[in-house]
Amino acid sequence: MATVIDASGAVLGRMATHVAKRLLEGEEIVIVHAERAIISGSRDAILTEYVERRERGAIRKGPNYPRVPHLLVKRAVRGMIPYQSPRGRAAYKRLRVEVGLPATYAKQPLVKVPGAMKQLTHGSMSVGQLSKELGAKVRFQEEAKA
């Protein structure tokens, strides 16, 4: 059975390192509420960095960088595992990232990453806000209910 990690309020990089380590140990992990993960830094710096990542390379060859929240989180975790090796690819296949909380994981206990819940003193931006700024056409559960 997979471990379900709640990304709400977690700093993206800290959570990604924790998840990458557990994936490499052979654990299956599902991250829920990907749009609520936080990226630390000023809003302008974050937008500049991610826009440059999206515009880098050629359209046909890549590197292709995502703009939807669950793929942004998945790509952050991928950057922290040895993806080019068979061990890293096998670890990456054990990861699932979801926007919101799907009904299949609603009854399972949600785990928070304790080291990732650090209080930020400077600016920050959620992955959901970033994806909207990048032009993603995604509706989150809170918007669907309203």
N, C-alpha and C positions, 0 to 999 in steps of 0.2 A: 504494500500500500504506500502511496506517495505521501510525502510530508507537504502540507499546505502552508505556505508562508504568506502573511499579510504584509503588503508593501506600503500600507497607509502610514504616512509620516516618516518613513525610513529614508535615509540619505542613500541615493542610488548607488554610488560607488562602494560604500561600506557594505550595503546589502549584497551587491554583486560579488564582492570578494568572499563573503561568507558562503553564499550559494555556490560559487565556483569550487570552493574547497570541499564542500559536501558532495557535489556532483562527482568530483574526481575520486572521492572515497567510495563511489558506487551507489549513492542514494538517489532515488527518484524524487524530484521536487516540482511542485506546482506553485507559482507565484500568482496571487490574486490581487485585485485592486491595483494593477500596474499604473493606472493613470494618477494615483495618489502618491507615488514615490516622489521624493524631492531631490532636485539638483541644486547644490549650493553654489553661490556666487552671485554677482550682480546680473540683473535681467539682460542688460545689453551684452555683457561678455558671453553669457550662455547662448543667446540668440546668434551672435556672431560666430561662435565656435560651431554650432550645429548647422547653420546655413552654409558655412564653408565646407563642412563635411559632406553635405548633400550635393554641393556644386562641384566637388572635386572629381576629376576623371572625366571620361567620356560617357555618353548616354548608353552606348551599346556595350562597352566593356566594363564600366564600373570604376571604382568601387561604388556599389549602390547602397546608400544609407537610408534607412526607413524613416517615416515620419509619423506612423501610428504608435500609440503608447506601448502596446504589448511588445511590438518588435523593437522599439528603442531600448526597453529593459532587457530583452533577450540579447540584443547586440552588445549591451554593456557587459553582460555575463560572458558572452562569447569572447570578448576582448581579454578576459582574465583566465582563460583556460588555453592550454596548448592545442588550439583548434586544428592545426595542420597535421597533428599526429593521430594515429588510430585511437589512442587512449582518450584524447581530447574530443574527437568526433563522437565516440561512444558516450562520453559524459554529456556532451551537448544534446544528444538525442534523448537523454533522460530528463530534460528540462521542458516544462510547459509554462507559458505565461498567459494570463487571462486578464481582460478588462472587466472590472466589476467582480461579482461573486456568482459564478454559474451555479445552477441548482445541484449539479453533481457533487460540488464541494461544500454546499451550504451546511451539511450536518457534521462535517469533519471539524476537529478543533483547529483553529488558526494559530499559527506560531508567529511571534514577533521576533525579529533579530535584535537582541539586546544592544549590541555594539553599534547598530545603525540608527538607533533612536536618539541620537545626540541633538541637543537643542542648538539651533543655529543662531549666532549673534549677528551675522551679516545677512545680506539678501539671499533669496532663494526663489525657486520656481518649481512648480510641480510638472511632472512629465506630461500630464494632460494639457496644461497651459502651453507647454512647449510644442506639443504636437499640433495644437490649434494654430499657433503662430507659424508653424511650418506648412500649414495648409491642409492638414488631415481632415477628412470628412467623416468624423467619428462622433457618435452620440453616446454619452455615458449614461449609466443607470439613473443618476440623480436628475439629469435633464429629461429622460424618458418619463419619469414619474410626474414631473411638474407640468 
